[in-house]
Amino acid sequence: MCEIFSLRRRGACVPILESLLARWASKTISAGRKGKAPRLLSYGVSAFLAGATGAGAQETVTLPTVDVQGAGGAAGDIQNLPMLQQVPALALTGTKVEDLPLSVKVVPVDVITQQGGTDLQDALRNVSGASTGGADAIGGFDRFLIRGLDARMYSDGFADGEQVNGIPHSLNGVRSIEVLKGPGSALLGSGPPGGSINITHFAPSPIFAAGAGVQYGSFNTLNSNYWVTGPTTVPGLNYRADATVAHSDGFRSLKSADYEFRPVLSWNINDHLFTFAVDGRHIIGTPDTYGLIYVNGSPIEVSRSAKFSTPFSYADQYYLRTELTDAWTVSDFLTLNNRFSYLHREAQFLRNNDSGTVVGDMFTGRAIRMQHDSINDFDYMLEPVWKFQTAGIKHTLVTGFEAQHQTMFSNQSVAALPNITDIFAPIIPEISAGTLNFTRSGSRGLVDSVTADYLSVYATDQIDVTDQLKLRFSGRQNWWDSSLVPDVTVPNQPPFSPTQPFLAGEKFSRADQPTDWGAGILYKILPGVSPYFGVSESHLANFSAEAPAASVQAPESALQYEVGVKLGTDDGRFQFTLSAFNVTRDNVFMLVNDEANFGNQFTRGLEGDLQVSITPEWKILANGTVQQAVVTGDPSAPTAVGHVPIGVPLRMANLWTTYDFDVFGTKGFRAGAGVEYKAEIFGDLQNMNRVPGYVIFDANLTYTQPKWDLSVGVKNIANTLYFTAANGAGAFVGDPRTVYAKANVRF
């Protein structure tokens, strides 16, 4: 059994009960069940084997199609996570990373929690080319760039709602973070050219297991998670529930809280695997749009805790997503996946606009926006997955139809704010929202209703010509219709309507039929040496509450060429991917100083991801990126041509290493240390405002037992002043030195 399933506990076979369970899981998901939902059953069983049976962080279960680490916040073992052998769900075809002519990185949740991470931002330090921020990043929301271009978030393959003012993402019930770099619209529908970030979740297990974890640190920061899974009294019906409670007083008094609950039911009956999930969240944040403002082209030299934002700002969000999926094994060669999601999000903001001017010692031109967004998103996918051979050539063909209906109501008003008279000793003059005069005028005084319908048919064929030669072709034909109905007349609004206003009650519509496609080839010239080449084109339909009028503008497009090589050993001790890319991006919608811009840009560069076990005790994860990003066109700012886009670092590197050791014969100790580097970024299109680069160091110590683990750690050991992102008016300040302690228990 160990030879079949590679079940290990520090080199020994697990008890026969676990082997029998693994045999049952393999039998259940075989015979053609290679769709997304059957894999989720595999993940749930594997999670139990790696965590609930007492293995915890010390155990890895390798099923034939996927490698899975422990669940519920255990401190994972990066030695047993060969990145090239993982199977990303966003690739659709159940293909291992090593056989994909694409740049895909899978980050298991155990690696993130081992580093002391608690959210999606922490996860992406493990992905080359990924960074926080971008044009009009406002803090309090997840906003990421990949290869210098905007990325989009997905939850188990469903788009994660609005594109700019999204939600911060925790690790509640999360199994792994999958990152597809570059245009992915042919696979996932409307999307930006930077990449697609897919958050996958654990599935219910047929055997009872439970766990809890708590992490407490500086600034009264608490993150706690709870999970339970097991069978019901109905044969084949299993459950899982995950909950998160988190709050923080926050550095710079930016308080936040997060309350989440995610129950899931899965029912395996008569060749069907039904899954029903509900994801409910209440997220509270404090936006800090200014950070430290620019003076003479650099962040102002004052205390890192100084604030220029309105102290009573808030971001209060309610998020509810329901998912219903059915994976029907019709035959050995056909699996029929039906997938439906409904997302509702209510968001209420009071935040500063990211505009302002320093005049002498004064900060003038400040403004604040009050906003209420209500978004509904219905998404249905029908995906037949075919497995067949032609003349001895193996095919995994995913065909599909998707229908998505989105509605958005955005109510915005703005108020001018008094000047800050002394920027070097700032005192915020506004006292409460009740003392401000909110009006609807100009481009930020909006009451808009937007409706969008997106239809598409698509296909992806993963072709195994031989064991060495792999081909992949993807295509998607889209039919997009969107409409805007302003409730309040808005004057001329360049660049949307340079000569005509948006009249109250009048309907503005747009229809587009873009075609997305991709093609790639990979050839294993030697064992463990696989060069590949790929090309892809994508389109993005603009749908954003930040500028509703963008919804009736031409979609964004992008074209990427990529060449790379994937290197790895059979035992997984050495895994390395090196890729070179060139992405051109046209009709880019971005917000600069809260005003909409459309332009063109390109990014080209080189990036690498490394995983290596120097010895059985010493492991390393590392990545690095060198890129060139250039604005090639901007009608609203012609002098920006040739400059670096806002927030794009041209060099990045990350390293995380662990070492396992014994103390007086007691096993289970692990020391971890990491370093993160990011080069300077710019806060404006003219590249006049520079935000310096930084290097920060982290470390932790973990003691792990089969049923529990304890950790202590320090982030930003040197207490370095650094900035995580750049906005139009200022730079966002990173946390100073912070300490934390955490504990996890598994039953």
N, C-alpha and C positions, 0 to 999 in steps of 0.2 A: 504493500500500500504506500510506503514511503517513496518507492521508486515512481509510482504513478502520480501522486499528488504533492510530493515534496513537503510533507508535513514534518515540521521540525520543532523541537523545543531544546535549544542549545545543543543541537546536533543529534538528539535522540528522537525516535518515533513517538508520537503522542499515543495515548491509550487507544485501545481498539474501538471504543465507543465513538471517539472523534473521527477515526478513520472510516467507520461505517457511515457516519453522518456525511462526511465528505464524499463518499461513494454515492450516497443517495442524492446529494446536491448535483454531482456531475451527471448522474443518470437523468435527473429531472430537467436539466437545462440542455441536454444533448438532443439529438434527433431534430436538429434544425432550429432550436430555440435560441437564436442568436440576436434577437431584437433587443431594444433597450430595456424593456420591462423584465424579460427573463434574466438579463445580466444583473438587474437590481436584486433578484432573488439570490443569485450567486453571491452578490456583495453582502447581503444580510447574513447568510449562512457563514460566510468567511469572517465577518465581523464578530459573530458569536464565537467561532473557533479561536480567533486571535485574542479575544478579550474575556468573554464570559466564562470560559472553562478554566480560567486561572492563568492563562498564558500571558495576558496583558501585553506589556511592551517587549517581552522576551520572545515572542512567538510570531512566526510568519506562516500564513497559509497560502499556497500557490495552487490555484485551480488552473485547468488547462488554458483558460483564456484571459486571466487577470490575476494580478498580484494585489493582495489586500493586507493592510496593517490593522492593528487593533482599533477598537472603537471607544467612544466616550471620553476622549481626552487623555488617553494613555500616552506616556512618553515613548514615541515610536523608535524603531531601530532602522536608521537610514541605510545600514549595510544591506538589508534585505529588501530594498526597494529599487531594483534595476529599472531605470526610467524608460529604457527602450523596449522593455517587455510589457509595459502597461497598455491597457486598452481604453482609449478615451471614448466616451459616449458621443461626443460632438462630431467624431469622424463618421458616425452613422453605420458603418459597415462591420463593426466588431474587429477591426484590424489593429494589430499591435503597432506601437509607435515606430518600431524598427522597420516596418514594411510600408510606412506612409511616406510618399514624396512631399511631405509638408513639414513645417516647423510646428510641432506640438509638444507642450510640456505639461506633465501631470504632477501636481504637488499634493501628496497625501496629507490629511489633516494632522496625522501624528508628527510629521516633520514640523508643521507650523507651531503646534503646541509645545513641542520640544524646545523650540527657540523662544518660548514665552509669548508667542503671538496669540491674539484673540480675535482678529478680524481679517477681512480680505486684503487690506493694505499690508498687513504683516506677511500674508502669504506670498505676495508678488515680489518680495525681495529675492525669492528663489527662482525667478524667471528673468532671463536676460532680456534686455530691451524694454522692460516694464518700469514705469515711473508714475508718481502721483502728480496730478494737476493737469494743466492745459489752459487754454484761453478761457477766461471768465470762471475759473475755479473759485468757489466762494466759501469753502470750508463747511463742515457739517454734512457733506454729501460725498459719496464715492465718485471720484473722477480720475480716470487713468489714461495714460498714453502708452502705446506699444509701438516701437520703432518710430517714435516721435509723432504718432498719429493717434486719433481718438480710438478708444476701445469701447465695446459694449458688453454689458453683463447679461447673462442668461441663468435661469434656474432650471436644472434638469432639462435643458434644451428649449425652454420657453423664454422669449425676450422679456427683459426685466423692466418693462414700462418705459417711462419718459426718459429721454436721452441725456438731458443736461442736469436737471434737478432730480437726481435719483435718490436712493436710500443708502445709508451706510450698511454694510453687510457683515454680520457676525458669523460665527462658526457653528451656529445652532443646528445640530443634526447633520453637519457637513461631513461627507466622506473624503472628498478631494476637490481641488481646484484644477480645472482643465483650461489651458490657454492655447488657442489656435492663433498663430501670429500671421498678420497680413489679412487681406480680403477673404472673408468667409461667407459671402452672401449666397454663393451657389449652394452651400450646405444649409445655412441657417436663416436665409431670408435677409431682408433689409438690414444692412449693417455697415459700420464705418470701416475704413481701410486698415486701421491699426491692428485690430484683432478682435477675437471673441473670447470672453471669459465665462466659462460654463461652471456653475457651482452644482456639484452632484451631492446627493444625500444618501444616507444609509437607508436600507430597506428593512422591513420586519423580518425577524428570525423565527423559525418554528420551535425554538427552545428558549425558555425564559432566561433573561439576563437583564441586568440593570447596573447603573453606575451614576456617580455624581462627582463633580469637581468644583473647586473654588480657587480663584486667584485674587489675591489682595495686594495692593501696592500703593505707591506714592500718590498723593492728592486724593486720598480716600477712594481709590479706584477698586471696585469690586466687580468681578466677572464670575458668575456661577452658572453651571449647566447641570442638567439632570436628564437621564434617559432610561427608558425601560422598554423591553421588547419580549415577545413570546407568542405562544399559540392561544387561540380561543377554544371554546368548546365545539365550534363548528369545524369539521375536518377541512384542512387546507387554508383556513382563514387565520392569518397572523396579524399582529399589531406591533406598532412602535410609536412611542411618543418622546419628543425632545422638547426641553424648555430651557430658556435662558433668562436670567435676571442680572442686569448689569447697571451700574451707575458710577459716576465719577464727578468730583468737584472740579477736576480739570485744571491743568496748568493754565495760567492767565484767567482763572475763574470761568472757564468755558464749560459749564456744567452739562452733563449728558446723562441719559438713562435709556435703557432698552429692555423691553419686556416682550418675550416671544414664546409661542407655543405652536408645535408642529406635530399633530397626530397623523398617523398613516395606517391604513389597512391594506393588506394584500390577500387575495383569494385565488388559490390555484385549483381550478376545477375544469374538468372536461376539455383539456387542451387550451384553456384560457388562463391567463394570469391577469386578474383585475387588480388595479392599484388605485386607491383613493387617498389623497393627501390634502390637508388644510394647513396653510401657513399664515398665522395671525401675528401681527407685530404692532406695538406702540413704541415709537422712537421719538425721543426728545433730545434736542440739541441746541447749542448756542452758536450761531454763525459768527465768525470773525472775518469779515470781508476785507478788512484793511491789513491786519497783521501789523508789521512795522512799515510805515510809509517810507517812500523814497525821498531822499534829500541828496541833491547833487549826484543822482544816478545810482545811489546805493541805499540799502535799508538804513534808516536813521540809527545813529549810535546812542541809544538810550537803553535802559534796563529792558531785558527781554520780556518782562512782565507788563511793560507799558502798553496801554490800549488806546486805540483811536476809534474803535467801533462803539456803537450805542450799547450801553450795558444791559438794557432790557430787551435786546433782540432775542428772538426765539425761532425754532423750527420744530413744529409739532406735527408728526405724521402717523396716520393709521393705514395699515397695509394688510390686505386680505387676499390671498391667492388660494384657489381650489384647483386641484388637478385630478383628472380621471383618465386612466389609461387602460387599454386592453391589448395584450399581446396574445394573439390567437395562432397557435401552431397548426396551420392547415394541413401541411404535409412535411416530409423531410426537406423539401426544397423551397417551401414558402411559409413565411411568417407574416401575419397581417397585424400591423400596429395601428390602433386608433388612439389618438391623444387629444385631450381637450383641457384647456386652462381658462379660468376666469380670474382676472386681477382687478381689484378695486383699491384705489389709493386716494386718501384725503390728506392734503398737505397745507398747512397754514404757516406762513413765514412772516416775520418782521425782521428785516435785515437791511444793512446799508448797501447802497449802490457802490460799485467799485470805481468810483470817480472822485477826484479831488485834486487840488492844486496847492502846492506850498508857495506862499508869498511871504518872504522874510521869515519870521518865526511863527507865522500863522498857517493853519490848514483850512483852506476855503473850498467852497463848492461841494460840501458834503450833502448827501441826500439819503433818505431811507425809504424803503418800499414795504408796503403791506400787501400780502398776496394770499389768495386762497385758490388752490388747484384741486379739481376733482377729476379723476381719470378712471375710465373703465376700459378693459382690454379683454376681448373674447378671441381665443385662438384655437383653431381646430386643425389637426393634421391626420391624414390617412397615408400610411407608409407601408406598402407591400415590400417585403425584403425577399429577394429571390437568390437561391444558391444553385448553380448549375455548372455544367461543363460544355464547352464547344471544342471539338477536336482535341480533347485532353487539356484544354486551358480552363482553369477555374475562375468563376465569376461570383462576386457578391454584388448584386445589383439592388440598390435602394431606389424605388420609385415613390413619388409622393404628390399629394395635393394639400395645399394649405390655404385656409381662409381666416383672415384676421380682421376684426372690426374694433376700432378704437374711437372713443369719444373723450373730449377734454373740455372742461370749462375752467377758464382762468380769469380771476378778478384781481386786478392790480391797481394800486394807487400809490402816489409818491408824495413825499413832503421834503421841503428844504430844511436843512439843519443849520444851527448857528456855527460860526467859525470856532475852531480850537485856537485860542490866542497864543499859546506857548507850546510848540511842538516838543520841546525838550523837557517839559514838565506838564504833560497833557492832563487837562481837566475837562471831562465831557460835560458840555453845558446843558444838554437836554435832560429833562427829569422824568418824563413819562410820555407815553404815546398820546395821552389825552391833551397834552399841551401843544401838539403838532397839528399843522393844517394840511391834511391829506387831500390831494386833488387828482383828477384824471386829466392829464394833459401831456402832449408829446408822445414819444414812443413808449413810455413806461406807464402810461395811464390807460390800462386796457381792461375791457370786459369782453372776452372773446369766447366763442364756441367753435370747436374744431371737430370735424368728423372725418375719419379716414377708413377706407376699405382696401385691404391688400389681398389679392388672390395670386396664386402661383402654382405651377406644376414644375416638378424637378426630378432629376435622376442623378445618381452617383454609382459608378461601376468601378469596383476595386478588382483588378484582373491579375491573377497569379499566372503569368505566362509559363514560368518555370519556378523552381525554388529560389532562383537567383533574380529573375527579372519580374518587377512589379510595375503595373501601369494603373493609372487612376484618371478617370474623366468625370467631370461634374458639369451640370447645366441646370439653369432655372429660368423660366419665362415668367415675368411678373406683369400684373395688371393692377395699377395703383390709381385710386381716386381719392381726392381729399377736398374738403371744403371748409371755408372760414366764414363765420357770420359774426361781425362785430356788433355788440350791443350799444357801443358808444362810438361816434364818429371820431376817427383819428386823422389828424392832418397828414400832409405829405410825409412819407416815411422811407427815405432812401435807406438801403438800396432796393427795398421791396417795390415801392411805387413812387418813383421820383417826381412824377407830375400829377398823379391822381391820389386823393385821400381814400381811406377805407371808410365808406359811409355806413352809418348805423343801420342794421337790418338788412343790408345788401349781402347777397351770397357770392363769395368768390371761390371758384373751383379750379381744379387742375386734374388732368389725367396723364399718366405716363405708362409706358410698356417697356421697361428696361430688361435686358437679358444679361444674366450673370453666368459666368462659366469658369472652369478651371481644368488644368491638365497637368499631369506629372509623371515622371518616370524615375524608378529607383532600381539600381543593379548592384547585387552583392558580388563585387569583383573578387573578394577573398572572404573567408570566414571572419565576421566581425567588422568588415569594411564595406560600407554601402554609400556610394555617392548618389546624389539625386538632383533632379532639376524640376522646377514647377513654374507655372505661369497662371495667373488668375485675374479676373476682372469683377468688380463689385459695384453696387449702387446702394445709396442710403436715402430713404425717404425722410425728409425733415419732419419731425414731430416733437415739438418742444414747447413747454409753457413759458420758457424764457423769451421766445419770440414767436408767438402763434402764427404770425403772418408768413413765417418761413415755410409753413405747411403747404402753401400754394405757390411755391417756387420750384424750379427744376431740381431734381435729385442730385446728390453728390455722386461722383464716380471716381474709381481708382483702378490702376493697373499695376500689378506686381510681377517682377521676375525674381526668382530665387534659385540659388545653387548652393549645395551643401554636401556634407558627408557625415554619416553616422558611424561611430566606432564603438565597439563593445566586445567584451569577453563573454563566453558562454555562462560563466559562473556569476556574472553581474558585478564583479569587483571593479571593473573599469567601464564607464559609459561616458561617451563624449559626443556632442553634436556641434558642428561648426557650420555656419551658414552665412552667405553673402546675399544681400537683397537690394532691390531698387524699386521704390514705390512712387508713382506719380498720382497726384490727387487733384481733382478739378471740381470747381463750384463748391468750395469748402464753406460751409456755414459755421461761423464762429461769432462769439460775442466779445467785443473789446470795449472796455469802459461802459459795459451794459448796452452797447449799440451793436446791431447786427452787421456783419461783414461777410462777403463772399469773395473767395479768391482761389488761387492755385498754389501748390507747393509740391516738393518732392523730398523723399528721404532715401538715402542709400547708406549702407553700412555693413559691418561685420560683427557677428555675435557668436558666443559659445556658451554651452552648458556642460558642466563636468560633475560626475559622481564617481568617487574612487574610494576603495578600501585599501589603505596603505598596508595595514595589518588587520587581523580579525578584530582588534580593539580600536583601531584608529581609522576614522572615516572622514571624508571631506565632500562637501557640496560647494560648488563655486560657479559663477557665471560672470561674463564680461561683455561689454558692448562698446563699439566705436562707430559713430554714425555722423553723417552730414545731413542737415536738414535746412532747406532753403525755401523762402517764399518766392514764387515765380510769377505771381500776379495778384494784384489787389486794387480794384478800381477805386475803393474808398480811401486807399493810402498808397498811391503809386510809388512813393519814396521808400516803401517797405520792401520792394523787390530786391532780392539778393541778401536779405537779412534772415536770421534764424527765427523760426516761429516762436511764439510765446510759450515759455515753460518747458522747452525741449532741451534736455541735457545731451551733450554730444559725446560724453564718455561716462560709463557707469561700470561698477564692479561690486560683487558681493561674494563673501566667503563665509561658510559655517563649517566648523570642524568639531568632532566629538571624540572623546577617548574614554573607553571603559576600563575600570581598574578595581582592584580589591583593596579593602582596608582590614588588616589583621585577619585575612582569610574570609572576610565577608564580601560576597559578590553583590553586584547590583548598583555600584556607583558609576556615575558618568559625569564627566566635565565637558562643557560645551563653550565655545567662544566664536565670535563672529566679528566681521568688519564690513562696513558698507561705505562705498565711495560714490559720489555723484559730482560731476563737473558743474560749472556755473550755468545758470539759465538766465533768460531775459524776461522782463516784465512788460515789454511793449514791443510793437512791431518795428519801431525805429532802432531797437537795441540800445537805447540810451540808459535804461534802468537795468543794472546788472545785479543778480543775486549770486553771492559767492558759492563756490562748491564746498564740499565738506567730506570729512572722514570721521565716522563714529564707530565705537567698539562696544560690544555686548559680551556678557558671559553668564553662565549659570552652572549650577551643580544639582544633580538629580540622584535620588536613591529610589530604586524600583524593586518592588516585590510583586509576586504574581497577582495579588488582589489589590494592591495600592501602590502609589508612588508619591514622593515629596520632592519639591524643587524650590530653590531660591535663586534669584538672578538679579543682575544689574544691567540696565540699558544706558547707553551714552556714558560709559564709565568715566571719560575725561571731562564730562560736563561741558561739552563743546556747544557753542552757539552756532546753530545751523538753521536752514530754512528748507521746508519740504516742498514748497510750490511758490509760484509767482502770480500775482494778480495785477490788474491794471493800476492800482494805487499803492500796493504794498506787497510784502513778502510774508508768507505764513511761517511762524516760528515753530521749530521742532521742540519736543520736550527736552528739558534739562535732564541731569542724571536722575534716574528713577530706579527704585528697588521694588521687588515683588517676591511673594512666596505663594506657592500653590500646592494643592493636594488633590489627588484623584483616588476614588475607590470604585471597585468593580465587584459585583455580586454574581 
